[in-house]
């Protein structure tokens, strides 16, 4: 059966994701029609459901490399699936029920391919990448009674891709413009960009995407450390805005190898995590920075690494930058980005009709919808995979 013949079967979809910041579960209930160029998405409800405090701490510990037993890993996997299923059930209250769930799960480990995006082909002697998302789809399907697609990254990784970023193909069909080249910049725990050229000619093949480096990860860790646990993030960037960035320190940090590695490339808390943050704090001691100055400097690193990435690796600078993710609400970070990008306008995806807060959750709803229709979800120019593949494993809800 042709994919478009079944397009009306699954129109109401739930997208679920918790990013590397481990802020909570972003849930989006959407109605989807069309397939690719005619793809349309309507957000019916979007809610972030915080993790129980103890579970969040356990996830952060695992992500930071704390050793645990397989039994403990299984417990966390189950606990995440249960709260994801609860999020899916709660977001449907007062709405017609969904017929499909796309659950990204919770990333606790990400290892890029051995070539790390250096353009080399994977061989039997050069290990593939590996990415682990907890919150198993089979359990979510059982608890909700709704068909669930999960494990989106593994198929791309299995053929030599990074399994990240996976959202650019969705961005291409929802956020491209006929005349305007755009950068869609997600700022979660890690930052990632999708460069989408004007929508004409062979535009899809010219899309470029990669992880730009730290988003909120170092900032959130530093806030928690500097506030002795009283805060977990810098609301609106107000604390950082009261300080002064140390530009020589930013230049020093930008010498880190990852920032100079050509795309395709991906990263995570394995690099930009607790150890990296403590090294940044140690480096800051030489400049006698106060806490606000430290946060201003870490914010500047996020902004400067994004702009450095554009200027180094894009075929041409975009005509507009659209932010999404938690970092899009950091007003100070947005101001610093705008200053560094000079005349290129910096806005959010809200301004073009797609929720900045829930764009990633919406994207995994679309990826699940595509998987159900037999439409590939990855973009080889983004992940480095040699070809397009179907993304995700399907678990039936009702038997």
C-alpha positions as CSV (number, residue, x, y, z in Angstrom):
1,X,0.0,0.0,0.0
2,X,1.3,3.5,-0.9
3,X,2.2,5.5,2.2
4,X,-0.2,8.3,1.4
5,X,-3.1,5.9,1.3
6,X,-2.8,5.3,5.1
7,X,-1.9,8.9,6.0
8,X,-5.3,9.5,7.6
9,X,-5.0,6.5,9.9
10,X,-2.6,8.1,12.4
11,X,-3.3,11.8,12.6
12,X,-3.4,12.5,16.4
13,X,0.1,11.8,17.7
14,X,1.9,12.4,21.0
15,X,5.6,13.3,21.0
16,X,7.7,12.8,24.1
17,X,11.3,13.8,24.9
18,X,13.5,14.7,27.8
19,X,16.7,16.4,26.7
20,X,20.2,16.3,28.1
21,X,19.3,19.0,30.6
22,X,16.9,16.5,32.3
23,X,14.5,19.3,33.0
24,X,11.5,17.0,32.6
25,X,9.4,15.4,30.0
26,X,8.2,17.6,27.1
27,X,5.0,16.2,25.8
28,X,3.2,17.5,22.7
29,X,-0.2,16.4,21.4
30,X,-0.5,17.2,17.7
31,X,-2.6,16.6,14.7
32,X,-0.6,15.7,11.6
33,X,-1.6,15.7,8.0
34,X,0.3,15.3,4.7
35,X,3.6,13.5,4.4
36,X,6.6,15.7,3.4
37,X,6.3,18.9,1.4
38,X,2.6,19.0,2.3
39,X,3.3,18.2,6.0
40,X,1.2,20.2,8.4
41,X,1.2,20.0,12.2
42,X,-1.2,21.6,14.7
43,X,-0.2,21.7,18.3
44,X,-3.2,20.8,20.5
45,X,-1.4,20.7,23.8
46,X,2.1,21.1,25.1
47,X,3.2,20.4,28.7
48,X,6.4,19.8,30.5
49,X,6.1,17.3,33.3
50,X,9.0,17.5,35.8
51,X,10.7,14.3,36.8
52,X,10.4,13.2,40.5
53,X,13.4,14.7,42.2
54,X,15.0,11.4,43.1
55,X,14.7,10.0,39.6
56,X,16.2,13.2,38.1
57,X,19.2,12.8,40.4
58,X,19.7,9.2,39.4
59,X,19.5,10.1,35.7
60,X,22.0,12.9,36.1
61,X,24.3,10.6,38.0
62,X,24.2,7.9,35.3
63,X,24.8,10.6,32.6
64,X,27.8,11.8,34.6
65,X,29.3,8.3,34.5
66,X,28.5,7.1,38.0
67,X,28.9,3.3,38.0
68,X,25.6,1.3,38.6
69,X,24.6,-2.3,38.4
70,X,22.5,-3.7,35.6
71,X,19.7,-4.2,38.1
72,X,19.8,-0.4,38.9
73,X,19.9,0.4,35.2
74,X,16.8,-1.7,34.6
75,X,15.0,0.1,37.5
76,X,15.8,3.5,36.0
77,X,14.7,2.3,32.6
78,X,11.4,1.2,34.0
79,X,10.9,4.3,36.1
80,X,11.5,6.6,33.0
81,X,9.1,4.6,30.9
82,X,6.4,4.8,33.6
83,X,6.7,8.6,33.9
84,X,6.7,9.0,30.1
85,X,3.6,6.9,29.9
86,X,2.0,9.0,32.6
87,X,2.9,12.2,30.6
88,X,1.2,10.6,27.5
89,X,-1.9,9.8,29.5
90,X,-2.1,13.2,31.2
91,X,-1.7,15.3,28.0
92,X,-4.7,13.6,26.5
93,X,-7.1,14.7,29.2
94,X,-9.9,16.8,27.7
95,X,-8.8,15.9,24.2
96,X,-9.7,13.1,21.8
97,X,-7.2,10.2,22.3
98,X,-4.1,9.8,20.3
99,X,-3.5,6.8,18.1
100,X,0.3,6.9,18.1
101,X,3.2,7.9,20.4
102,X,6.7,8.9,19.4
103,X,9.0,8.7,22.4
104,X,12.6,9.7,22.2
105,X,13.2,8.7,25.8
106,X,16.0,9.9,28.0
107,X,19.6,9.9,26.6
108,X,22.1,8.7,29.3
109,X,25.0,8.0,27.0
110,X,26.1,9.0,23.5
111,X,29.3,8.0,21.7
112,X,29.9,9.3,18.2
113,X,31.4,7.0,15.6
114,X,35.1,6.4,15.8
115,X,35.8,8.9,13.0
116,X,33.9,11.6,15.0
117,X,32.7,13.1,11.8
118,X,36.1,13.4,10.1
119,X,34.6,12.3,6.8
120,X,36.1,8.8,6.9
121,X,34.0,5.8,6.1
122,X,33.3,3.3,8.9
123,X,35.1,0.0,8.5
124,X,34.9,-3.3,10.5
125,X,37.9,-2.0,12.4
126,X,36.5,1.5,13.2
127,X,33.7,1.2,15.8
128,X,30.2,2.5,15.1
129,X,28.7,5.1,17.3
130,X,26.4,4.2,20.2
131,X,23.6,6.0,21.9
132,X,21.4,4.9,24.8
133,X,18.0,6.3,25.5
134,X,16.1,4.9,28.5
135,X,12.3,4.6,28.9
136,X,11.5,1.5,26.8
137,X,8.8,1.9,24.2
138,X,7.3,-1.5,24.8
139,X,6.4,-0.6,28.3
140,X,5.0,2.8,27.3
141,X,2.8,1.0,24.7
142,X,1.6,-1.5,27.3
143,X,0.8,1.1,29.9
144,X,-1.0,3.5,27.5
145,X,-2.5,1.0,25.2
146,X,-1.2,3.2,22.3
147,X,1.2,2.1,19.6
148,X,4.6,3.6,20.4
149,X,7.7,4.2,18.3
150,X,11.0,4.5,20.2
151,X,14.7,3.9,19.8
152,X,14.9,6.4,16.9
153,X,18.7,6.7,16.8
154,X,19.8,3.1,16.5
155,X,19.0,2.5,12.8
156,X,21.0,5.5,11.7
157,X,23.9,4.5,13.9
158,X,23.9,0.9,12.7
159,X,24.8,2.0,9.2
160,X,27.6,4.4,10.3
161,X,25.7,7.6,11.2
162,X,25.8,9.6,14.4
163,X,22.1,9.1,15.1
164,X,22.1,12.8,15.7
165,X,20.8,15.3,15.0
166,X,17.5,13.7,13.9
167,X,15.2,16.7,13.8
168,X,16.6,18.5,10.7
169,X,14.4,16.6,8.2
170,X,11.3,17.7,10.2
171,X,12.7,21.3,10.3
172,X,13.1,21.2,6.6
173,X,9.5,20.5,5.9
174,X,8.0,22.7,8.6
175,X,10.4,25.7,8.7
176,X,11.9,26.1,5.3
177,X,11.3,29.3,3.2
178,X,11.1,29.8,-0.5
179,X,13.6,32.7,-0.5
180,X,15.3,32.8,2.9
181,X,18.1,30.7,4.2
182,X,17.6,29.9,7.9
183,X,19.4,28.4,10.8
184,X,17.2,26.6,13.2
185,X,19.2,26.6,16.4
186,X,18.0,24.3,19.2
187,X,19.5,25.2,22.6
188,X,18.9,22.3,25.0
189,X,21.6,20.8,27.2
190,X,23.5,20.6,24.0
191,X,23.1,23.0,21.1
192,X,22.4,21.8,17.6
193,X,21.8,23.6,14.3
194,X,20.0,22.8,11.1
195,X,20.9,25.1,8.2
196,X,18.1,25.1,5.7
197,X,18.8,26.9,2.4
198,X,16.0,28.5,0.4
199,X,13.5,25.9,-0.8
200,X,14.3,25.6,-4.5
201,X,16.4,23.4,-6.7
202,X,18.3,20.6,-4.9
203,X,17.7,22.3,-1.5
204,X,17.2,19.2,0.6
205,X,20.6,17.9,-0.3
206,X,22.2,21.2,0.8
207,X,20.8,21.1,4.3
208,X,23.6,20.9,6.9
209,X,23.2,20.0,10.6
210,X,25.3,19.2,13.6
211,X,25.7,19.6,17.3
212,X,27.3,23.0,17.9
213,X,28.5,22.2,21.5
214,X,27.2,23.2,24.9
215,X,23.8,24.7,25.1
216,X,22.5,24.9,28.7
217,X,24.5,22.0,30.1
218,X,27.5,23.9,31.5
219,X,25.3,26.8,32.6
220,X,22.9,24.7,34.5
221,X,25.7,22.7,36.2
222,X,27.5,25.9,37.2
223,X,24.3,27.5,38.5
224,X,23.6,24.5,40.7
225,X,27.2,24.5,41.9
226,X,27.5,28.2,42.6
227,X,24.1,28.4,44.3
228,X,24.9,25.3,46.5
229,X,21.9,23.5,45.0
230,X,19.4,26.3,45.6
231,X,18.9,26.8,41.8
232,X,19.0,24.5,38.9
233,X,19.1,27.1,36.1
234,X,19.5,30.8,35.5
235,X,16.0,32.2,34.9
236,X,16.0,34.5,31.8
237,X,19.8,34.6,32.2
238,X,19.4,37.3,34.9
239,X,22.3,36.1,37.0
240,X,24.7,36.0,34.1
241,X,23.4,39.4,32.8
242,X,24.6,40.9,36.1
243,X,28.2,39.8,35.4
244,X,30.8,40.5,32.7
245,X,32.1,37.9,30.3
246,X,35.8,37.2,30.3
247,X,36.6,37.2,26.6
248,X,40.2,35.8,26.8
249,X,38.8,32.8,28.7
250,X,36.1,32.3,26.0
251,X,38.9,32.3,23.4
252,X,40.8,29.8,25.4
253,X,37.8,27.5,25.7
254,X,37.1,27.8,22.0
255,X,40.4,26.1,21.3
256,X,38.8,22.8,22.4
257,X,39.1,20.2,19.7
258,X,35.3,19.6,19.2
259,X,34.7,23.2,18.1
260,X,37.1,22.7,15.2
261,X,35.9,19.3,14.1
262,X,34.1,19.4,10.8
263,X,30.5,18.2,10.5
264,X,28.8,15.8,10.6
265,X,29.5,15.6,14.3
266,X,27.6,15.1,17.6
267,X,28.4,15.4,21.3
268,X,26.8,15.2,24.7
269,X,27.3,15.5,28.5
270,X,30.1,12.9,28.1
271,X,32.2,15.9,26.9
272,X,30.3,19.0,28.0
273,X,29.4,17.7,31.5
274,X,30.4,17.9,35.1
275,X,34.2,17.4,34.6
276,X,34.3,20.0,31.9
277,X,32.3,22.5,34.1
278,X,34.8,22.0,37.0
279,X,37.7,22.6,34.6
280,X,36.0,25.8,33.5
281,X,35.6,26.9,37.1
282,X,39.3,26.2,37.7
283,X,40.3,28.2,34.6
284,X,38.2,31.1,35.9
285,X,40.1,31.3,39.1
286,X,43.1,32.8,37.2
287,X,40.9,35.8,36.3
288,X,39.4,36.1,39.8
289,X,35.9,36.0,38.4
290,X,32.9,36.3,40.7
291,X,29.9,33.9,40.2
292,X,28.0,36.3,37.9
293,X,31.1,36.7,35.8
294,X,31.5,33.0,35.6
295,X,28.0,32.5,34.3
296,X,28.3,35.4,31.9
297,X,31.5,33.8,30.5
298,X,29.8,30.4,30.2
299,X,26.9,32.0,28.4
300,X,29.3,33.7,26.1
301,X,30.9,30.3,25.3
302,X,27.5,28.9,24.2
303,X,26.8,32.0,22.1
304,X,30.4,32.2,20.7
305,X,30.6,28.5,19.9
306,X,27.3,28.7,17.9
307,X,28.5,31.7,15.9
308,X,32.0,30.2,15.4
309,X,30.3,27.1,14.1
310,X,28.3,29.0,11.6
311,X,31.2,31.1,10.3
312,X,33.5,28.1,10.1
313,X,31.2,25.4,8.6
314,X,28.3,26.9,6.8
315,X,28.4,27.4,3.0
316,X,27.0,30.9,3.6
317,X,25.6,32.7,6.6
318,X,21.8,32.5,7.1
319,X,19.4,35.4,6.5
320,X,17.6,34.5,9.8
321,X,18.3,32.5,13.0
322,X,15.3,30.9,14.8
323,X,15.9,29.6,18.3
324,X,14.0,26.8,20.1
325,X,14.5,24.7,23.2
326,X,14.9,25.9,26.8
327,X,17.8,28.2,25.9
328,X,15.5,30.2,23.7
329,X,13.9,31.6,26.9
330,X,17.3,32.8,28.2
331,X,17.0,36.5,27.3
332,X,20.7,37.3,28.0
333,X,21.9,34.4,25.8
334,X,19.6,35.6,23.0
335,X,21.0,39.1,23.4
336,X,24.6,37.9,23.2
337,X,23.8,35.8,20.1
338,X,22.2,38.8,18.4
339,X,25.2,41.0,19.2
340,X,27.6,38.4,17.8
341,X,25.5,37.8,14.7
342,X,25.3,41.6,14.1
343,X,22.7,42.3,11.4
344,X,21.3,38.7,11.1
345,X,17.9,38.7,13.0
346,X,17.6,36.3,15.8
347,X,14.1,35.2,16.8
348,X,12.4,32.0,17.8
349,X,10.4,29.4,15.9
350,X,7.3,30.8,17.7
351,X,7.5,33.7,15.3
352,X,6.9,31.4,12.3
353,X,4.2,29.3,13.9
354,X,6.1,26.4,15.5
355,X,6.3,26.3,19.3
356,X,9.9,26.9,20.5
357,X,9.3,25.2,23.8
358,X,7.8,22.0,22.3
359,X,9.5,21.8,18.8
360,X,11.6,18.8,19.7
361,X,8.6,16.9,21.1
362,X,6.6,17.8,18.0
363,X,9.5,16.5,15.8
364,X,9.5,13.1,17.5
365,X,5.7,12.9,16.9
366,X,6.4,13.5,13.2
367,X,9.2,11.0,13.1
368,X,6.9,8.4,14.7
369,X,4.2,9.3,12.1
370,X,6.7,8.9,9.3
371,X,7.9,5.6,10.7
372,X,4.4,4.3,10.7
373,X,3.9,5.3,7.1
374,X,7.3,3.8,6.0
375,X,8.9,7.2,5.3
376,X,12.6,7.6,6.2
377,X,13.3,10.1,9.0
378,X,17.0,10.7,8.9
379,X,18.9,13.2,6.8
380,X,22.3,11.8,5.7
381,X,23.8,15.2,5.3
382,X,23.0,15.8,9.0
383,X,23.9,12.5,10.6
384,X,26.7,11.3,8.2
385,X,24.8,8.1,7.4
386,X,25.3,6.8,3.9
387,X,21.6,6.6,3.1
388,X,18.1,7.3,4.4
389,X,16.6,4.8,6.7
390,X,13.4,4.2,8.7
391,X,13.8,5.4,12.2
392,X,12.4,3.8,15.3
393,X,11.0,0.5,16.5
394,X,7.2,0.1,16.7
395,X,5.5,-1.5,19.7
396,X,1.8,-2.2,19.4
397,X,-0.4,-0.9,22.3
398,X,-3.4,-3.3,22.1
399,X,-3.1,-6.9,21.2
